[in-house]
Amino acid sequence: SLNLLDDGLEHADPALRPMLRQALARIAEQADRAGRVIKSVHAFVRRREQQHESIGAEDLFEAVLPLVRLQSRKSGTRIEVRLPAGAARLPSVRCDRTMVEQVLLNLSRNGMQAMDKPECNDRRLLLKARRAASNADQAWVEFSVTDVGEGISESVAQQLFTPFFTTKSEGMGLGLSLCRTVVEQHGGHLEFEALMPKGTVFRFTLPVK
């Protein structure tokens, strides 16, 4: 593809060709670097498969809540956790707890950042887990993180899980891409939904032990 672009430079201003070639070379280098980073992340997640253990949803939430609440105090966000109790208590899931805790933390931080705007007066973040649709072969638990921010525009939604895409002034844009990789390595699925009149919910599933 770089050769095709280089061929197109023949129609460019001769004085600009050296700079354009240099720019194209740098773009190609960065694209190659991005590809290596993505492969490295995927390989890292695959190598951690032996770390899977059975753990309850309440334990996963309890592990991330101290950090979530710390950020919530800074942003004025109210945190709510909903888990079935009693006979409806959720079964344990089998997962790499460190990686899943990072997914929950990333989604929670994203939700609070989405509400960190002057026009968002009632900032609420809901962490929830419930039984998901299952089949004869596998049962699932669904985790969700819901905010009441301004939502996600259609143009951003189309690129949301694209590696290195970010709407933030700082960061590499690997957050949601890595979250999806972690969930998919567990056999689960990560998705999001725009809420009316405002807000966004991110949901992901994990297998029951």
C-alpha positions as CSV (number, residue, x, y, z in Angstrom):
1,S,0.0,0.0,0.0
2,L,2.9,2.3,0.7
3,N,4.2,1.7,-2.8
4,L,0.8,2.7,-4.2
5,L,0.8,5.9,-2.2
6,D,4.3,6.6,-3.3
7,D,3.2,6.3,-6.9
8,G,0.6,8.9,-6.3
9,L,3.2,11.4,-5.2
10,E,4.2,11.7,-8.9
11,H,1.2,14.0,-9.2
12,A,2.2,16.2,-6.2
13,D,4.2,19.4,-6.2
14,P,7.9,18.3,-6.8
15,A,9.0,20.6,-4.0
16,L,6.7,18.8,-1.5
17,R,7.5,15.2,-2.5
18,P,10.5,14.7,-0.1
19,M,8.4,15.8,2.9
20,L,5.4,13.8,1.7
21,R,7.6,10.7,1.3
22,Q,9.0,11.2,4.8
23,A,5.5,11.6,6.2
24,L,4.3,8.4,4.5
25,A,7.3,6.5,5.8
26,R,6.5,7.7,9.4
27,I,2.9,6.7,9.0
28,A,4.0,3.2,7.8
29,E,6.3,2.9,10.8
30,Q,3.6,3.9,13.3
31,A,1.1,1.4,11.7
32,D,3.7,-1.3,12.0
33,R,4.3,-0.4,15.6
34,A,0.6,-0.4,16.3
35,G,0.3,-3.9,14.9
36,R,3.1,-5.1,17.1
37,V,1.5,-3.6,20.2
38,I,-1.9,-5.2,19.4
39,K,-0.2,-8.6,18.9
40,S,1.7,-8.3,22.1
41,V,-1.4,-7.4,24.1
42,H,-3.3,-10.4,22.6
43,A,-0.4,-12.7,23.4
44,F,-0.2,-11.4,26.9
45,V,-3.9,-12.1,27.5
46,R,-3.6,-15.6,26.0
47,R,-0.6,-16.4,28.3
48,R,-2.7,-15.6,31.3
49,E,-5.3,-18.3,30.6
50,Q,-3.8,-20.6,33.2
51,Q,-4.5,-17.9,35.9
52,H,-8.3,-18.5,35.7
53,E,-10.0,-19.2,39.0
54,S,-13.6,-19.4,40.4
55,I,-14.7,-16.2,42.0
56,G,-17.9,-14.5,42.9
57,A,-19.2,-11.3,41.3
58,E,-19.3,-9.6,44.7
59,D,-15.6,-10.3,45.2
60,L,-14.8,-8.7,41.8
61,F,-16.8,-5.6,42.7
62,E,-15.3,-5.4,46.1
63,A,-11.8,-5.5,44.7
64,V,-12.3,-2.4,42.4
65,L,-14.7,-0.4,44.6
66,P,-11.9,1.3,46.7
67,L,-10.3,2.8,43.6
68,V,-13.7,3.6,42.0
69,R,-15.0,5.3,45.1
70,L,-11.7,7.3,45.3
71,Q,-12.3,8.7,41.9
72,S,-16.0,9.2,42.5
73,R,-15.3,11.5,45.5
74,K,-13.2,13.7,43.3
75,S,-15.9,13.9,40.6
76,G,-18.9,14.0,42.8
77,T,-20.3,10.7,41.5
78,R,-22.7,8.5,43.5
79,I,-21.8,4.7,43.2
80,E,-24.5,2.1,43.3
81,V,-23.9,-1.7,43.3
82,R,-26.7,-4.1,42.6
83,L,-26.3,-7.9,43.1
84,P,-29.0,-10.5,43.6
85,A,-29.2,-11.8,47.1
86,G,-30.6,-14.8,48.9
87,A,-31.8,-17.7,46.8
88,A,-31.1,-15.6,43.7
89,R,-27.4,-15.2,44.6
90,L,-25.2,-15.5,41.5
91,P,-22.9,-18.5,40.9
92,S,-19.2,-17.9,40.8
93,V,-17.6,-17.2,37.4
94,R,-14.3,-18.6,36.1
95,C,-11.9,-15.9,35.1
96,D,-8.5,-14.3,35.4
97,R,-9.6,-12.0,38.3
98,T,-6.8,-9.5,37.8
99,M,-7.7,-8.9,34.1
100,V,-11.4,-8.8,34.8
101,E,-11.0,-6.4,37.6
102,Q,-9.1,-4.1,35.2
103,V,-12.0,-4.3,32.8
104,L,-14.4,-3.2,35.5
105,L,-12.0,-0.5,36.6
106,N,-11.6,0.8,33.0
107,L,-15.3,0.8,32.3
108,S,-16.0,2.6,35.6
109,R,-13.4,5.3,35.0
110,N,-14.8,5.8,31.5
111,G,-18.3,6.2,32.9
112,M,-17.2,8.8,35.4
113,Q,-15.2,10.7,32.9
114,A,-18.3,10.7,30.6
115,M,-20.2,12.5,33.4
116,D,-17.4,14.9,34.4
117,K,-19.0,17.9,32.7
118,P,-20.6,21.0,34.3
119,E,-24.0,20.2,32.7
120,C,-24.1,16.8,34.4
121,N,-25.5,17.7,37.9
122,D,-26.7,14.3,39.0
123,R,-23.8,11.9,38.5
124,R,-24.6,8.3,39.1
125,L,-22.7,5.2,38.2
126,L,-24.3,1.8,38.5
127,L,-22.3,-1.5,38.8
128,K,-24.6,-4.5,38.3
129,A,-24.3,-8.2,37.8
130,R,-27.1,-10.7,36.9
131,R,-27.7,-14.1,35.3
132,A,-27.4,-14.0,31.6
133,A,-29.1,-16.2,29.0
134,S,-27.5,-19.6,29.1
135,N,-27.7,-22.9,27.2
136,A,-27.2,-26.6,28.0
137,D,-23.5,-26.3,27.6
138,Q,-22.6,-23.1,29.4
139,A,-24.1,-20.7,32.0
140,W,-23.2,-17.0,32.0
141,V,-23.1,-14.0,34.3
142,E,-23.6,-10.5,32.9
143,F,-21.7,-7.6,34.4
144,S,-22.7,-4.0,33.5
145,V,-21.5,-0.5,34.1
146,T,-24.0,2.3,33.5
147,D,-23.5,6.1,33.5
148,V,-25.9,9.0,33.0
149,G,-23.5,11.0,30.8
150,E,-24.2,12.7,27.5
151,G,-23.8,9.4,25.6
152,I,-21.7,8.3,22.6
153,S,-22.1,9.9,19.2
154,E,-22.6,7.7,16.2
155,S,-19.3,8.7,14.7
156,V,-17.4,7.7,17.9
157,A,-19.5,4.6,18.4
158,Q,-18.3,3.2,15.0
159,Q,-14.6,3.4,16.2
160,L,-15.1,2.8,19.9
161,F,-13.3,-0.6,20.0
162,T,-10.7,0.3,17.4
163,P,-7.1,0.1,18.9
164,F,-5.5,3.5,19.4
165,F,-8.7,5.4,18.8
166,T,-9.4,7.8,21.7
167,T,-11.4,10.9,22.4
168,K,-9.1,11.8,25.3
169,S,-6.3,14.3,25.2
170,E,-4.0,11.8,26.9
171,G,-3.7,8.0,26.6
172,M,-3.0,5.4,23.9
173,G,-6.6,4.4,23.2
174,L,-6.1,0.8,24.2
175,G,-8.6,0.8,27.0
176,L,-11.8,-0.5,25.4
177,S,-9.9,-2.6,22.8
178,L,-8.0,-4.3,25.6
179,C,-11.3,-4.8,27.6
180,R,-12.9,-6.5,24.6
181,T,-9.8,-8.7,24.1
182,V,-9.9,-9.8,27.8
183,V,-13.6,-10.6,27.7
184,E,-13.4,-12.5,24.4
185,Q,-10.5,-14.5,25.7
186,H,-12.9,-15.7,28.4
187,G,-15.4,-16.7,25.7
188,G,-17.6,-13.8,26.6
189,H,-18.9,-10.7,24.7
190,L,-18.6,-7.0,25.4
191,E,-21.1,-4.5,24.0
192,F,-22.6,-1.1,24.8
193,E,-26.0,0.5,24.5
194,A,-27.1,4.1,24.4
195,L,-29.8,4.9,26.9
196,M,-32.7,7.3,26.7
197,P,-32.9,10.2,27.5
198,K,-29.1,10.0,28.3
199,G,-26.4,7.7,29.4
200,T,-24.6,4.6,28.3
201,V,-24.3,1.0,29.6
202,F,-21.5,-1.3,28.9
203,R,-22.2,-5.0,29.4
204,F,-20.0,-8.1,29.3
205,T,-20.4,-11.8,30.0
206,L,-18.3,-14.3,31.9
207,P,-18.7,-18.1,32.1
208,V,-19.9,-19.7,35.2
209,K,-17.4,-22.2,36.7
